[in-house]
Amino acid sequence: MDSILHNDVKFVAGVGEARARLLDRELSIRTVGDLLNHFPFRYIDRTRIYPIAEVSEAAQLTYVQIRARVLSIGYAGEGRKRRFTVYVQDATGRAELIWFQGIKWIEKRIEVGREYLIFGRPSFYRGLLQLAHPEIETMEQVLSRKAESGMQGIYPSTERLSSALGTKGMYRIIANAWSLLRAPLSDPLPELLRRQYGLIGLHEAYYNIHFPQSAEALRQAQYRLKFDELLGIQLHVQSRRADRMTRHDGFLFPKVGELFNTFYQTKLPFPLTGAQKRVIKEIRQDTVTGFQMNRLLQGDVGSGKTLVALISMLLAVDNGYQACIMAPTEILARQHYASFLRFLDGLPVRVAILTGSSKAKERRTALEGIASGEVQLLIGTHALIEDKVQFQNLGFVVIDEQHRFGVEQRARLWTKNQQPPHILVMTATPIPRTLAMTLYGDLDVSVIDELPPGRKPIQTSHYTDAARLRLWGFLRKQIALGRQVYIVYPLIAESETMDYKDLTDGYEAVSRDFPLPDYRVAICHGKMKPADKEESMRQFKEGEAQILVATSVIEVGVDVPNATVMVIESAERFGLSQLHQLRGRVGRGGEQSYCILMSGEKLSRESRARLDAMCETNDGFRLAELDLKLRGAGDVNGTLQSGMALDLKIANPTRDVQVLTLTREAAEQILKQDPTLEHPAHRGLAQLRERHTAQERIDFSQIS
């Protein structure tokens, strides 16, 4: 029976050839199954009828339903501007219905004196309720309507589709597609599993996601369909991890050698925190098991992840292997290079750098050195994955700010060896631990949850534009003390569509208010030539420039301990994670540092909540929890990649953490009993797993 789900959508009543092409082009809906997997994103309760007097501008209702009798009809305008107007009335007041299109069709269906149920989006003109192009039904039609019409789903659409299908068109064709099913949908979940987790059947879930009989029926349908999606991911991720852990193909690092010990005992720039020591021990244990390490390292900004990475890379060098670190920007790569040279000064370790803008001599030296094995540590950007880059014996790979790389880009580093290197992926974007462990089921998760001693909490304040003179005064005082300042803008140039501060005007204003020769203002943004960007950063790092005006290109990795003030213009434009990253550029020395969030006077409730949270805490993990509540999925496919495309129709890994945790538990139990899902009762579970395996274009079983 499920074969009907593969039928072309054009055969569904109300679709046809033209609409089928449109559905394919706009929403990639090609089959009956695709159509039934297009779920509503919200619902309107069509059982509620508002008295006209209760519908007011203050109520801010998206849709309303009224029951009223037609008083009169009329026409106005000519040609394209012609409109059809209907005045209706109930016991509490009057309303106006307007049509600008389809007038010939609608005027045949309206009778003066007849009562109708009217549904549409409310607006007001001179205090009178108006509904443009509402849906109308006679009371006879309402009484004969099917029960499933009580809660009407509102479906994701596009402008072109909405124009072609109307406000209720998607609902109608999905109802028509459902009527094609002559038997219940086969259920992939064994009955025992459904009972254990309180899940309704799949057929019932699909019916109630499209035509819910009640709020409770809808809740159960959503729970079941989310469970299926997230269980498929967990089965896939945990099967992949189990497969990796059965192969003894990881490089062995049996000794803690001279480089590691000398650096640890004599070169550490500051004592390691307990959290750093714990993570180094976890990495050390991974590299003596015989299995390939695949570890995610989370640490708040300034927590010392890079130092942990360097110590771990020295472990590889001590055992005769090369190591590399891939950074998302040239600024960060060159900063790592400078730091490594400083940390390793006097030790017999050769370090090289390779970026897209490396000069010919630097590039040649790096390529020859890593091919011969003379270069033991290589630092770079995306340039590391080029075909010309050939290692002699790559044993340890660090990927910094891993979410900034595509999955295939990250995986290319694995192919530099016949045998996969150990992998450490690092992120300063905090992810709540439960969520990280569940989403990254194929990785081991480490967390650095302490800051190095001596760091003072950054004081964060929120100012509006009215306090700009006060801001300039504060910046002058900080610069007079010998400190430096970042000023970050969301846009490079003025935008016609977004009313935010831009860097170009900001640079002119700052240069005007802080004139030379007393102050030097440097500028840095993503559209600058690499050499110009590097020169601006050099001026700021070396103290030649007191102020750096930039975009969020400096969000990651820029380390200037003398910079004590971060000003973020139009801060409401940024998400919590990005605001926290930007704030992390200051507070890296021993002086008190400040983050000042500038915004306009008018803020949405969500924007104000973000800015308030920034002022209340410096804890990135607390901010991450709040971000999940405020933003939901957000950039889940960016920040939370685990090596697969999360093509989810209804589940949201950040919002549905409870369901995610349950599916992780269920997957563990199932795979413990049947690791290959070969049992006949698990045939449907194997298909759930394969949906996610099929989304991968290459074998990511060895890399995050």
GUGU-329230 format. One record per residue (C-alpha): residue in three letters; x, y, z. Coordinates in steps of 0.001 Angstrom, whole numbers, plus 500000, padded with zeros to 6 digits. Example, Ala and Ser with C-alpha at 12.3 -4.5 7.8 and 13.67 -1.06 7.14 Angstrom:
% GUGU-329230
ALA512300495500507800/SER513670498940507140/
***
This chain:
% GUGU-329230
MET500000500000500000/ASP502906502347500803/SER503850502216497105/ILE501230504905496480/LEU503494507295498384/HIS505906507139495434/ASN503240508234492918/ASP503789511518491095/VAL502108514409492910/LYS500482515565489642/PHE497905512781489989/VAL496558514228493249/ALA493235516013492724/GLY493758519754492544/VAL497411519539491442/GLY497921518639487765/GLU500996519238485588/ALA501481522983486138/ARG501077522927489920/ALA503240519794490159/ARG506087521673488454/LEU505536524591490828/LEU505541522335493918/ASP508762520718492724/ARG510481524012491984/GLU509385525832495146/LEU509365523076497815/SER510959519977496176/ILE507616518144496504/ARG507503515482493772/THR505525512557495187/VAL502469511858497317/GLY504859510943500142/ASP506633514299499845/LEU503269516015500099/LEU502230514119503226/ASN505625514892504770/HIS505023518619504303/PHE503805519425507800/PRO501966522519509080/PHE504139524929511060/ARG501162526165513098/TYR497419525696513439/ILE494346527900513537/ASP491436526866515707/ARG488514527063513258/THR486092526145516016/ARG486253529639517588/ILE483952532383516290/TYR484627535987517352/PRO481875538593517801/ILE482854541498515517/ALA483053543905518466/GLU485736541731520125/VAL488069541986517133/SER490129545093517807/GLU493473546471516670/ALA494786545985520200/ALA494123542227520065/GLN496707541791517255/LEU495063538604515959/THR496646536993512905/TYR493389535403511724/VAL489788535694512871/GLN486550533885512168/ILE483231535722512360/ARG479595534735511736/ALA477659537543510089/ARG474805538376507724/VAL475291540279504454/LEU473827543802504562/SER474833545092501127/ILE477240544654498224/GLY478940547241496029/TYR481620547954493437/ALA484270550665493236/GLY487075551623490855/GLU487728550507487291/GLY490037548135485455/ARG492763546652487632/LYS491713548850490549/ARG488149547548490543/ARG487075546029493847/PHE484039544181495186/THR482869545228498661/VAL480497543396500986/TYR479217544839504260/VAL478253542297506922/GLN476841542568510430/ASP476362540465513550/ALA474671541370516837/THR477733543335518022/GLY478895545334515012/ARG479722545706511300/ALA482646544652509080/GLU483735545117505472/LEU484847542301503149/ILE486910543264500071/TRP487960541379496935/PHE490348542790494328/GLN490603539578492287/GLY488233536748491418/ILE485304539159491616/LYS483167537322489044/TRP483575534066490974/ILE482804535501494417/GLU479867537767493458/LYS477891534704492325/ARG478271533182495795/ILE477183536172497892/GLU473508536780498669/VAL472223539836500542/GLY470462538756503750/ARG472212535394503968/GLU474419534407506931/TYR478009533252506358/LEU481005531996508325/ILE483880534290507339/PHE487574533585507942/GLY490506535859507158/ARG493277538210508252/PRO491898541292510056/SER492862544901509353/PHE491230548211510196/TYR490322551330508220/ARG488953554275510164/GLY488050551945512991/LEU486075549530510792/LEU487097545855510697/GLN488178544772507189/LEU488969541348505779/ALA490553541193502329/HIS489901538054500264/PRO488431536083503193/GLU487248532484502967/ILE483454532307503168/GLU481052529420503732/THR477290529330504090/MET476100527984507427/GLU474735524942505557/GLN478253524198504291/VAL479667524630507781/LEU477242522120509280/SER478102519515506637/ARG481879520067506973/LYS484088517124507968/ALA485236516973511576/GLU488921517280510654/SER488443520869509530/GLY488250522140513149/MET491973522879513494/GLN493344524048510171/GLY497051523655509490/ILE499028526568508083/TYR501727525174505792/PRO505150526562504863/SER504851528083501408/THR506368530609499036/GLU504958533713497397/ARG504478531943494067/LEU502784528932495632/SER500491531062497780/SER499460532992494701/ALA498697529782492796/LEU497001527820495599/GLY495361530509497730/THR495212530535501525/LYS493679527075501846/GLY495062525431498713/MET497839523387500325/TYR495423522111502960/ARG492988520970500258/ILE495507519081498112/ILE496993517356501184/ALA493474516286502166/ASN493045514943498611/ALA496377513090498858/TRP495307511535502154/SER492092510245500588/LEU494231508159498174/LEU495418505936501038/ARG493223502843501033/ALA494998501043503894/PRO497004502099506953/LEU500636503119506476/SER503095500425507501/ASP504790501249510809/PRO508613501032511058/LEU508617500836514869/PRO508040497487516600/GLU504923497419518768/LEU507016496740521888/LEU509014499933521294/ARG505825501951520715/ARG504353500725524005/GLN507592501392525891/TYR507698505044524803/GLY503964505757524632/LEU503853506275520852/ILE500723506218518717/GLY500731504373515384/LEU502294506003512319/HIS499044506180510319/GLU497241507874513204/ALA500169510281513644/TYR500044511394509995/TYR496296511877510140/ASN496466514010513276/ILE499417516089512126/HIS497351517253509137/PHE493802517013510536/PRO494062517100514351/GLN490891516184516186/SER492083517949519340/ALA495107519646520858/GLU496030516376522607/ALA495794514392519356/LEU498090516945517737/ARG500599516684520600/GLN500734512893520292/ALA501177513106516521/GLN504045515580516827/TYR505726513457519500/ARG505547510320517352/LEU506878511947514179/LYS509686513735516038/PHE510613510449517710/ASP510936508716514321/GLU513172511416512860/LEU515475511664515858/LEU515612507884516345/GLY516814507540512743/ILE519638509983513477/GLN520595508232516713/LEU520630504791515086/HIS522863506145512351/VAL525249508042514632/GLN525602505232517168/SER526033502566514475/ARG528820504665513005/ARG530516505012516380/ALA530198501273517066/ASP531744500544513664/ARG534675502871514398/MET535247501262517787/THR535489497772516264/ARG538441498716514035/HIS541899498867515635/ASP543227501315513053/GLY544156504261515272/PHE547752505421515588/LEU549361504434518881/PHE551139507142520881/PRO552678504893523576/LYS555139507359525065/VAL555053510764526686/GLY558342512041525314/GLU560922514752525774/LEU559068517486523852/PHE555884517015525844/ASN557694516892529195/THR560042519817528484/PHE557173522025527326/TYR554964521002530236/GLN557669521588532830/THR559411524715531506/LYS557412526438528768/LEU553837526762530011/PRO552844530460529893/PHE550616529935532953/PRO549612526961535149/LEU547022524728533561/THR543539524703535060/GLY542057521499536396/ALA539768521330533358/GLN542703521618530926/LYS544570518832532737/ARG541453516638532623/VAL541045517099528854/ILE544737516411528140/LYS544412513189530160/GLU541310512182528131/ILE543182512781524856/ARG546212510890526150/GLN544018507901527035/ASP542404507971523563/THR545771507721521803/VAL546877504494523515/THR543739502439522862/GLY544446501469519254/PHE541194503127518154/GLN541086506331516132/MET540244509288518372/ASN537280511410517412/ARG536856514027520153/LEU534936517295520414/LEU536515519903522698/GLN534193522612523946/GLY535559525577525813/ASP534362529092526437/VAL536248531986524869/GLY539610532424526587/SER539494529036528348/GLY542793527797526873/LYS541699525320524171/THR544610526239521881/LEU547173525411524563/VAL545528522009525087/ALA545671521447521321/LEU549386522326521170/ILE550284519992524055/SER548327517189522358/MET550107517856519050/LEU553474517572520837/LEU552367514135522028/ALA552033513136518353/VAL555463514574517454/ASP557089512715520368/ASN555767509487518847/GLY557119510206515361/TYR554008511692513741/GLN553158515035512175/ALA550264517183513406/CYS548303520048511903/ILE545715522601512947/MET543188524068510498/ALA541707527487511359/PRO538753529180509618/THR540460532541508936/GLU543934533704507970/ILE543937536091510937/LEU543437533188513345/ALA545895530900511523/ARG548672533516511657/GLN547902534190515292/HIS548236530472516078/TYR551512530425514126/ALA552941533360516094/SER551797531815519395/PHE553274528391518574/LEU556638529942517619/ARG556648531891520883/PHE555631528905523018/LEU558087526510521340/ASP561063528849521215/GLY564212526831521953/LEU562569523429521416/PRO563591521197518446/VAL560240521470516675/ARG559819522850513170/VAL556573524759512579/ALA555234526000509215/ILE552185527915508045/LEU550139527586504849/THR547276529885503867/GLY545591530977500670/SER547703534139500547/SER551042532537501482/LYS553821533937499287/ALA555628531578496922/LYS558666531025499156/GLU556551530426502283/ARG554310528024500364/ARG557228526109498824/THR559001525768502175/ALA555845524472503853/LEU554984521978501105/GLU558509520580500877/GLY558853520386504658/ILE555655518462505316/ALA556274516083502398/SER559766515252503709/GLY558667515090507336/GLU561003517933508403/VAL557977520095509309/GLN556331518482512311/LEU553588521034513021/LEU551610522688510213/ILE549169525525510788/GLY546838526739508069/THR543435527561506671/HIS541404525784503967/ALA544710525653502052/LEU545600522511504062/ILE543061520432502131/GLU544521521253498690/ASP545748518239496703/LYS549319519595496677/VAL549512519280500456/GLN551013515824501110/PHE552107514794504599/GLN554754512166505249/ASN553031510802508336/LEU550025512780509604/GLY548914511402512952/PHE546948514186514672/VAL544533516774513250/VAL543022519729515102/ILE540103521595513521/ASP539533524947515218/GLU536051526496515237/GLN534890523371513419/HIS531394524661512607/ARG532920527182510185/PHE534030524400507851/GLY531826522277505624/VAL531666518581506448/GLU533471517611503232/GLN536198520201503865/ARG536863518702507280/ALA536856515182505889/ARG539454516028503230/LEU542132516160505943/TRP541435512507506751/THR542313511506503171/LYS545851512868503606/ASN546691509443505136/GLN545815505886504237/GLN545266505371507951/PRO542985507962509582/PRO544682510397511996/HIS543363511193515442/ILE540850514048515232/LEU540269516839517740/VAL537573519344516776/MET537303522479518884/THR534552525019519308/ALA534145528124521451/THR530408528091520751/PRO529086526484523936/ILE526555523706523504/PRO524706522391526581/ARG526441519153527516/THR523357516903527257/LEU522614518224523786/ALA526249517932522673/MET526555514340523870/THR523284513421522179/LEU523835515145518849/TYR527508514242518685/GLY526811510615519510/ASP529744509475517366/LEU532222511754519158/ASP533576511809522663/VAL532902515185524273/SER535354517117526455/VAL534585520422528142/ILE536942523079529517/ASP534690524813531995/GLU537265526923533861/LEU539022530146532904/PRO542771530618533566/PRO543551532233536943/GLY543776536017537058/ARG541098536709534462/LYS538654539378535623/PRO534990539047534573/ILE534140541415531725/GLN531691544150532720/THR528914544331530131/SER526573547307529702/HIS523737548166527323/TYR523564551735525989/THR521159553281523503/ASP522144555914520944/ALA521146558649523396/ALA524230557760525486/ARG526738558078522615/LEU528511561179524034/ARG528918559326527306/LEU530395556401525367/TRP532953558610523574/GLY534012560049526912/PHE534538556575528382/LEU536594555463525358/ARG538850558526525639/LYS539532557702529305/GLN540432554102528459/ILE542751555160525632/ALA544367557748527924/LEU545211554841530256/GLY547049553195527351/ARG544283550721526498/GLN542857549820523080/VAL539292549549521786/TYR537327547421519309/ILE534234548906517651/VAL532265546273515717/TYR529532546920513145/PRO527075544439511577/LEU527368545935508071/ILE530254547196505947/ALA528192549810504106/GLU524756551385504451/SER521851549124503486/GLU518520550177502013/THR516766547195503603/MET518303547128507099/ASP518342550056509496/TYR521593549213511262/LYS524833551074511911/ASP527441550472509223/LEU531231550362509352/THR531846552980506646/ASP529926555735508441/GLY531221554501511771/TYR534852554742510677/GLU534305558330509525/ALA532554559236512805/VAL535256557642514958/SER538050559257512925/ARG536298562603513340/ASP535785562235517091/PHE539274560812517699/PRO541411562884515290/LEU545057562228514453/PRO547784562660515653/ASP546416561836519119/TYR544779558586518000/ARG545098556191515100/VAL542025554278513882/ALA542528551023511944/ILE539838549302509901/CYS539243545618509170/HIS536493543815507232/GLY536034540771505057/LYS536133542569501701/MET539603544048502233/LYS542636542616500449/PRO544446540124502723/ALA547578542310502831/ASP545580545396503874/LYS543680543411506488/GLU546928541990507848/GLU548481545480508062/SER545469546808510005/MET545667543915512423/ARG549424544423512803/GLN548920548108513668/PHE546356547189516320/LYS548307544262517784/GLU551496546302518069/GLY549715549268519621/GLU550194551669516708/ALA546396551963516398/GLN544310552623519490/ILE540945551789517897/LEU540036548967515513/VAL536790549530513595/ALA535710546155512222/THR532929543798511271/SER532489540434512965/VAL535473539146510957/ILE537361539612514255/GLU534838537421516105/VAL537155534414516266/GLY540671534162517565/VAL542008537731517552/ASP544121538054520711/VAL545264541515521799/PRO545695541470525613/ASN545917545292525761/ALA542421545695524242/THR540017546303527127/VAL536839547641525474/MET534533545951522957/VAL531820548226521569/ILE529184546361519504/GLU527044548684517387/SER523462547608516549/ALA523974544771519029/GLU520376543668518514/ARG521459542512515043/PHE523680539758516498/GLY522738536433518069/LEU523740535554521627/SER526491533207520525/GLN528074535847518291/LEU527778538557520942/HIS529519536265523409/GLN532268535469520890/LEU532861539165520228/ARG532970539922523938/GLY535641537236524257/ARG538086539386522264/VAL538655541515525391/GLY539471540459528939/ARG542534538533527747/GLY545013540512529869/GLY545116541387533542/GLU543214544702533286/GLN539497545186533861/SER537700544931530509/TYR534335546143529262/CYS531764545188526630/ILE529300547893525597/LEU526214546882523629/MET524809549770521580/SER521279549619520196/GLY518362551761519101/GLU515558552680521491/LYS512999550274520007/LEU513785546606520589/SER511797543429520148/ARG511150541329523242/GLU513648538709522036/SER516376541286521295/ARG515960542847524719/ALA516153539400526341/ARG519441538705524531/LEU521028542000525554/ASP519811541636529154/ALA521301538137529323/MET524653539425528063/CYS524686542006530860/GLU523771539439533512/THR526323536683532869/ASN529700535871531288/ASP528957532134531366/GLY528827530901527772/PHE527009527699528692/ARG524222529593530472/LEU523943531844527423/ALA523810528784525171/GLU520861527398527137/LEU519029530706526805/ASP519916530932523115/LEU518262527568522514/LYS515086528789524192/LEU515048532085522297/ARG516233530925518911/GLY515175527303518647/ALA516956525489515829/GLY518774528567514684/ASP521859527429512820/VAL521710523857513993/ASN523107522659510669/GLY526018525051511152/THR526928525039514814/LEU525902521476515511/GLN527120519529512506/SER528055515962513319/GLY528981514837509856/MET525539514545508318/ALA522901516757506780/LEU520087517034509287/ASP517178517013506859/LEU514454517226509474/LYS510803517901508674/ILE509395518329512168/ALA511972517653514892/ASN514238520373516220/PRO517300518998518056/THR517711522143520132/ARG514069522511521110/ASP513223518820521416/VAL516069517835523742/GLN513811515568525816/VAL512739513561522759/LEU516353513514521551/THR517485512051524876/LEU514777509371524749/THR515748508358521212/ARG519409508128522220/GLU518385505734525018/ALA516163503741522647/ALA518906503476519998/GLU521402502214522584/GLN518986499481523707/ILE518115498433520144/LEU521729498282518893/LYS522844496397522011/GLN520362493629521110/ASP520792493810517319/PRO523904495797516230/THR523255495305512506/LEU519429495632512650/GLU519098492355510744/HIS516228490969512837/PRO512961490923510815/ALA511208493046513462/HIS513864495735512953/ARG513514496056509171/GLY511674499359509558/LEU514324500648511992/ALA517042499842509454/GLN515130501917506893/LEU514917504835509362/ARG518688504630509815/GLU519362504397506093/ARG517510507651505391/HIS520314509497507177/THR523119507308505800/ALA521867508098502291/GLN522189511824502929/GLU525979511511503215/ARG527807512001499948/ILE531101510500501166/ASP532186508208503998/PHE532368510291507141/SER532677507327509454/GLN536114508415510583/ILE535703512120511013/SER533360514556512688/
***
